[in-house]
Amino acid sequence: MSKKKQEDVNNDLDFEKALHKLEGIVESMEGEELPLEMLLQKYEEGMNLTGICQSKLVSAEQKIQKLETDEKGAKVLKPVSLAD
């Protein structure tokens, strides 16, 4: 599969599937004797999946911020720290 087609397929993944696929890539890179070219290919795919996961997490955090309410029931936008 070409790199462009692989990126398109990965962009359609939900967070859990992208994370599962990323974990599989990490395991294969750590556990197998792979040629350099294959390692670079897996690294690129892993970085793409990392971007997808980060994007989905940011989106979820923004939704959570919008949904929070204060003690009076008023909707309040509260910042979420990405460092936590």
N, C-alpha and C positions, 0 to 999 in steps of 0.2 A: 504494500500500500504506500502511495506517495506521502511525503511529509504533509502536504496541504490537506489531503483527504483524511489523514490521521488526526490533524488538528481539528478539522470539522467534526469528526466523530467524537473526539474528546470534549469539544465545546457543548455537545448535547448531553453530556453526562450530568447526573445530579451529584450532589456533594458526596454522598456515601459511596457511590460507584467510583467516582474519581479518586477518593481517598483509598479505597480498596485496591484499585489499580496501581496507584502510587506506592502503596505498601508492597505489592507484589514486585514492582520494579526494584525497589530498594533491596528486598530479600534476594532477588536474582543477582543484583550487582555485588552484594556482599558475599553470597554463597557460591558463586560459580566462577570458574576461570574463563573469562570471556575475552575475546580479542578487542583491541582498542576501538576499532570501528563500531563494534556492537555496544561497547560501554558508552561511547559518545552518543549513539542513537538512543539508548535507554536514558541517558542523562537529559537529552533534549526533550524526550517525551515526559520525563519526570518533572522538568521545569515547567512544561506546558500544563501538566496536571496540577502542579503547585499553584500556578496562576489561577486556574479554574477554581480550586478550593478557596484560595484567598478572596477571590471575587464573590463567591457565594457566601462566605462568612461575612464580608463587609455588607452585602445586601441584607443578610439576616439581621445584623446588628442595627442597620438603619430601620428596619421594620420594627424591631424591639423598641428602639428609641421612640418611634411614633406611637406605639401602643401603650406606653407607660402613663399612668395617671397619678396625681398627687392624692393626699389624704382627703381632699374635698371632692374628689371625683373629676377634677379638671385634668384634661390631657396636658401633660408636660413633657417637653423634649429634654431628655436627660442624656448627657454624653456617656458613651460606653468606651472604656479604655481598652485599646487593643493589646496593651502590655500585660494585662491580667491573665 
